[in-house]
């Protein structure tokens, strides 16, 4: 049995479609289909029923699944064990973050500092909402939004992302949101409705929504240009002196630094984890919006 074909079998069995599985594997749809055909021919059995809505495991395919999963985990376990014994301060550390805002607002300087201190270690940063599987070494380290880290991972909570309402100083001088008849407007996100729940429960429930921007970087840019006021993570907004915070910071998402326990002994992994953890108090303050400036009223 060809192990590469077995990997494709696993991907197709676990993905919603052959096309998705092929994209995850980095191969073409036709190649994935051809390799499944080859595996079935080698085993003299049909592993999938080809249906209009996708591939469905046959009884033989279901019997092969635990064998394939066990083989996959054993190989990954061996790979982690070997990599975990690496005592060289060189090689690659692949770090995944759920959103570029964390890298831009909090970790960019830390990554630069780490690379300066360890010039032989290459950082590979992946910003994606996809949850990378550390057991399969899809990444070495995850900086992840979570309130319940998986038990097979080790790590530490770095802090909690706080957000507050911000506006450009000139905009707030011309459109004071505290005024009874204020003509200030929200730069919003989410579903385009006139009065979202978060507006109704905000300090300024009477203000109207000017537009919806479901990307925090675009929303921040609009607020900086005087389009209105809006909720923005403090770690991003506090970096701009033209922005004024007009509400108390509110806790939103926990941020954890996670890695697989089998990789904890690798020298480059220890170095990266320790470098970040040594700066955990600074990170926690940045995430909470306590570094650049305190709460202030728009009129101050």
ROFI-891496 format. One record per residue (C-alpha): residue number from 1; x, y, z. Coordinates in Angstrom, 1 decimal, always signed. Layout:
<rs>
R  pos      c1      c2      c3
R  NUM       X       Y       Z
...
</rs>
This chain:
<rs>
R  pos      c1      c2      c3
R    1    +0.0    +0.0    +0.0
R    2    +1.4    +3.4    -1.0
R    3    +1.4    +5.7    +2.1
R    4    +0.9    +8.8    -0.1
R    5    -2.3    +7.2    -1.4
R    6    -3.4    +6.5    +2.2
R    7    -2.9   +10.2    +3.1
R    8    -5.1   +11.2    +0.2
R    9    -7.7    +8.6    +1.3
R   10    -7.7   +10.2    +4.8
R   11    -8.0   +13.7    +3.4
R   12   -11.0   +12.8    +1.1
R   13   -12.7   +10.8    +3.9
R   14   -12.5   +13.8    +6.3
R   15   -13.1   +16.7    +3.8
R   16   -16.5   +17.8    +2.6
R   17   -15.5   +17.2    -1.0
R   18   -12.8   +15.8    -3.3
R   19   -12.0   +19.4    -4.4
R   20   -11.6   +20.6    -0.8
R   21    -9.3   +17.6    +0.0
R   22    -7.2   +18.2    -3.1
R   23    -6.8   +21.9    -2.2
R   24    -5.7   +21.0    +1.4
R   25    -3.2   +18.6    +0.0
R   26    -1.9   +21.0    -2.6
R   27    -2.6   +18.8    -5.5
R   28    -5.1   +18.9    -8.4
R   29    -8.6   +17.4    -8.2
R   30    -7.8   +15.0   -11.0
R   31    -4.6   +13.8    -9.2
R   32    -6.5   +13.1    -6.0
R   33    -9.2   +11.2    -7.9
R   34    -6.6    +9.2    -9.8
R   35    -4.7    +8.3    -6.6
R   36    -8.0    +7.1    -4.9
R   37    -8.6    +4.9    -8.0
R   38    -5.1    +3.5    -7.7
R   39    -5.6    +2.7    -4.0
R   40    -8.9    +0.9    -4.7
R   41    -7.2    -1.0    -7.5
R   42    -4.3    -2.0    -5.3
R   43    -6.7    -3.2    -2.5
R   44    -9.2    -4.8    -5.0
R   45   -12.0    -3.1    -3.2
R   46   -14.2    +0.1    -3.5
R   47   -13.5    +2.5    -0.7
R   48   -15.9    +5.3    -1.7
R   49   -19.4    +5.5    -3.3
R   50   -19.3    +8.3    -5.9
R   51   -22.6   +10.2    -5.3
R   52   -23.9   +13.4    -6.8
R   53   -23.2   +15.3    -3.5
R   54   -19.7   +13.9    -3.0
R   55   -17.8   +10.8    -1.9
R   56   -19.2    +8.5    +0.8
R   57   -17.2    +5.8    +2.6
R   58   -18.2    +2.2    +1.8
R   59   -18.0    -0.5    +4.5
R   60   -14.5    -1.3    +3.3
R   61   -13.6    +2.4    +3.5
R   62   -14.9    +2.6    +7.1
R   63   -12.8    -0.4    +8.0
R   64    -9.7    +1.2    +6.5
R   65   -10.2    +4.5    +8.5
R   66    -8.9    +3.4   +11.9
R   67    -5.9    +1.7   +10.2
R   68    -5.1    +4.9    +8.3
R   69    -5.7    +7.2   +11.3
R   70    -3.4    +5.0   +13.5
R   71    -0.7    +4.9   +10.9
R   72    -1.0    +8.7   +10.4
R   73    -0.7    +9.4   +14.1
R   74    +2.2    +7.0   +14.6
R   75    +4.2    +8.7   +11.8
R   76    +3.4   +12.2   +13.2
R   77    +4.3   +11.0   +16.7
R   78    +7.6    +9.7   +15.5
R   79    +8.3   +12.9   +13.6
R   80    +7.5   +15.0   +16.7
R   81    +9.7   +12.8   +18.9
R   82   +12.6   +13.2   +16.6
R   83   +12.1   +16.9   +16.1
R   84   +11.7   +17.4   +19.8
R   85   +15.2   +16.1   +20.5
R   86   +16.8   +18.7   +18.2
R   87   +19.2   +20.7   +20.3
R   88   +20.3   +23.2   +17.6
R   89   +19.4   +26.8   +17.8
R   90   +18.7   +26.9   +14.1
R   91   +16.0   +25.8   +11.6
R   92   +12.4   +27.0   +11.3
R   93    +9.7   +27.8   +13.8
R   94    +6.3   +28.1   +12.2
R   95    +3.9   +30.3   +14.1
R   96    +0.2   +30.6   +13.4
R   97    -2.0   +33.5   +14.5
R   98    -5.7   +33.8   +14.0
R   99    -5.7   +37.4   +12.7
R  100    -3.1   +39.8   +11.4
R  101    -4.2   +42.3   +14.0
R  102    -2.3   +40.4   +16.7
R  103    +0.9   +40.4   +14.6
R  104    +0.5   +44.1   +13.7
R  105    -0.7   +45.4   +17.0
R  106    +1.3   +43.3   +19.5
R  107    +3.8   +40.8   +18.1
R  108    +5.7   +42.4   +15.2
R  109    +8.3   +44.0   +17.5
R  110    +8.7   +40.7   +19.4
R  111    +9.2   +38.7   +16.2
R  112   +11.9   +41.2   +15.1
R  113   +13.6   +41.0   +18.5
R  114   +13.6   +37.2   +18.4
R  115   +15.1   +37.1   +15.0
R  116   +17.8   +39.6   +16.0
R  117   +18.7   +37.5   +19.0
R  118   +18.5   +34.2   +17.2
R  119   +19.7   +34.9   +13.6
R  120   +19.9   +31.2   +12.6
R  121   +16.3   +30.5   +13.5
R  122   +13.8   +31.3   +10.7
R  123   +10.3   +32.4   +11.7
R  124    +7.4   +31.5    +9.4
R  125    +4.3   +33.4   +10.4
R  126    +0.9   +32.3    +9.2
R  127    -2.1   +34.6    +9.9
R  128    -5.2   +32.5    +9.3
R  129    -8.5   +31.8   +11.1
R  130    -7.9   +28.1   +10.2
R  131    -7.0   +26.1   +13.3
R  132    -3.7   +24.4   +12.4
R  133    -3.2   +20.9   +13.8
R  134    -0.1   +21.0   +15.9
R  135    -0.2   +17.2   +16.3
R  136    +0.4   +16.9   +12.6
R  137    +3.0   +19.6   +12.7
R  138    +1.0   +21.9   +10.5
R  139    +2.5   +24.5   +12.8
R  140    +5.0   +24.5   +15.6
R  141    +3.4   +27.2   +17.8
R  142    -0.1   +28.6   +17.9
R  143    -1.0   +32.0   +19.2
R  144    -4.7   +31.3   +19.4
R  145    -8.0   +32.8   +20.5
R  146    -9.5   +30.2   +22.9
R  147   -11.0   +29.9   +26.4
R  148   -10.3   +26.1   +26.6
R  149    -7.0   +24.9   +25.0
R  150    -6.9   +21.3   +24.0
R  151    -5.5   +19.0   +26.7
R  152    -2.7   +17.5   +24.4
R  153    -1.2   +21.0   +24.0
R  154    +0.9   +22.9   +26.5
R  155    +1.0   +26.6   +26.9
R  156    +0.1   +29.7   +28.8
R  157    -2.6   +32.4   +28.6
R  158    -1.0   +35.6   +27.5
R  159    -3.9   +37.9   +28.2
R  160    -7.3   +39.0   +26.9
R  161    -8.0   +41.2   +23.9
R  162    -9.9   +44.3   +25.0
R  163   -11.8   +46.7   +22.8
R  164   -13.1   +50.2   +23.3
R  165   -14.9   +52.9   +21.3
R  166   -12.6   +55.2   +19.4
R  167   -12.9   +58.3   +17.2
R  168   -10.5   +60.7   +15.4
R  169    -9.8   +63.7   +17.6
R  170   -11.0   +66.2   +14.9
R  171   -14.2   +64.2   +14.3
R  172   -15.0   +64.1   +18.0
R  173   -14.5   +67.9   +18.3
R  174   -17.0   +68.4   +15.4
R  175   -19.4   +65.6   +16.3
R  176   -19.5   +65.0   +20.1
R  177   -21.2   +61.6   +20.7
R  178   -22.0   +62.7   +24.3
R  179   -24.2   +65.6   +23.2
R  180   -27.9   +65.1   +23.5
R  181   -28.5   +65.9   +19.8
R  182   -25.3   +64.4   +18.5
R  183   -24.9   +63.8   +14.8
R  184   -22.0   +61.4   +15.3
R  185   -22.3   +58.0   +13.5
R  186   -21.1   +54.5   +14.0
R  187   -18.5   +52.8   +11.8
R  188   -20.0   +49.3   +12.3
R  189   -19.5   +45.7   +11.5
R  190   -21.7   +42.6   +11.4
R  191   -25.1   +42.4    +9.6
R  192   -26.2   +45.7    +8.0
R  193   -29.2   +46.5   +10.2
R  194   -30.2   +50.0   +11.4
R  195   -29.7   +49.3   +15.1
R  196   -27.7   +46.2   +15.9
R  197   -27.8   +44.8   +19.5
R  198   -24.3   +46.0   +20.2
R  199   -25.3   +49.6   +19.4
R  200   -28.4   +49.3   +21.7
R  201   -26.2   +48.1   +24.6
R  202   -23.4   +50.7   +23.9
R  203   -22.8   +54.0   +25.7
R  204   -24.3   +55.7   +22.6
R  205   -27.4   +53.7   +21.7
R  206   -29.1   +56.7   +19.9
R  207   -26.4   +57.1   +17.3
R  208   -27.1   +55.9   +13.8
R  209   -24.9   +53.5   +11.8
R  210   -23.1   +55.0    +8.8
R  211   -21.7   +51.9    +7.3
R  212   -20.6   +48.3    +7.9
R  213   -17.0   +47.1    +7.4
R  214   -16.4   +43.5    +8.3
R  215   -12.6   +43.8    +8.5
R  216   -11.0   +45.5   +11.5
R  217    -8.2   +47.1    +9.5
R  218   -10.7   +48.7    +7.1
R  219   -12.9   +49.8   +10.0
R  220    -9.9   +51.3   +11.8
R  221    -8.9   +53.1    +8.6
R  222   -12.4   +54.6    +8.2
R  223   -12.4   +55.8   +11.8
R  224    -9.0   +57.4   +11.4
R  225   -10.2   +59.3    +8.4
R  226   -13.2   +60.7   +10.3
R  227   -16.0   +58.4    +9.0
R  228   -17.4   +58.0   +12.6
R  229   -16.7   +56.2   +15.9
R  230   -16.4   +52.5   +16.4
R  231   -15.3   +49.6   +18.5
R  232   -11.7   +48.7   +17.8
R  233    -9.2   +46.4   +19.7
R  234    -7.1   +48.7   +21.9
R  235    -3.9   +47.0   +20.8
R  236    -4.5   +48.5   +17.3
R  237    -6.1   +51.8   +18.0
R  238    -3.8   +52.9   +20.7
R  239    -0.9   +53.1   +18.3
R  240    -2.5   +56.1   +16.5
R  241    -2.2   +59.4   +18.3
R  242    -5.0   +61.0   +16.3
R  243    -7.5   +58.5   +17.8
R  244    -9.2   +59.1   +21.2
R  245   -10.6   +56.4   +23.3
R  246   -14.1   +57.4   +24.6
R  247   -15.2   +54.3   +26.5
R  248   -13.7   +51.9   +29.1
R  249   -12.0   +48.9   +27.5
R  250   -14.1   +45.7   +27.5
R  251   -12.7   +42.1   +27.6
R  252   -13.4   +40.0   +24.5
R  253   -11.1   +37.1   +23.6
R  254    -8.5   +35.1   +25.6
R  255    -5.1   +34.7   +23.8
R  256    -3.0   +31.6   +24.4
R  257    +0.6   +30.6   +23.4
R  258    +0.3   +26.9   +22.6
R  259    +2.6   +24.1   +21.4
R  260    +2.7   +20.3   +21.3
R  261    +4.2   +18.7   +24.4
R  262    +6.3   +16.4   +22.2
R  263    +8.1   +19.4   +20.8
R  264    +8.9   +21.2   +24.1
R  265   +12.5   +19.9   +24.3
R  266   +13.6   +21.2   +20.8
R  267   +16.0   +24.0   +21.4
R  268   +14.6   +26.4   +18.9
R  269   +11.1   +25.8   +20.3
R  270   +12.3   +26.4   +23.9
R  271   +14.0   +29.6   +22.8
R  272   +10.9   +31.0   +21.0
R  273    +8.5   +30.1   +23.8
R  274   +10.7   +31.5   +26.5
R  275   +11.3   +34.7   +24.5
R  276    +7.6   +35.3   +24.3
R  277    +6.9   +34.3   +27.9
R  278    +9.6   +36.6   +29.2
R  279    +7.6   +39.4   +27.7
R  280    +4.2   +38.1   +28.8
R  281    +3.5   +41.0   +31.2
R  282    +4.1   +43.5   +28.4
R  283    +1.9   +41.5   +26.0
R  284    -0.9   +41.3   +28.6
R  285    -0.9   +45.1   +29.1
R  286    -0.9   +45.7   +25.3
R  287    -3.9   +43.3   +24.8
R  288    -5.8   +45.0   +27.6
R  289    -5.1   +48.5   +26.2
R  290    -3.1   +49.7   +29.3
R  291    +0.1   +50.7   +27.6
R  292    -0.5   +53.8   +25.5
R  293    -3.2   +55.9   +27.2
R  294    -5.9   +55.7   +29.8
R  295    -9.6   +56.1   +29.3
R  296   -10.5   +59.7   +28.3
R  297   -13.6   +61.7   +27.3
R  298   -13.8   +63.1   +23.8
R  299   -14.0   +66.6   +25.2
R  300   -10.6   +66.3   +27.0
</rs>
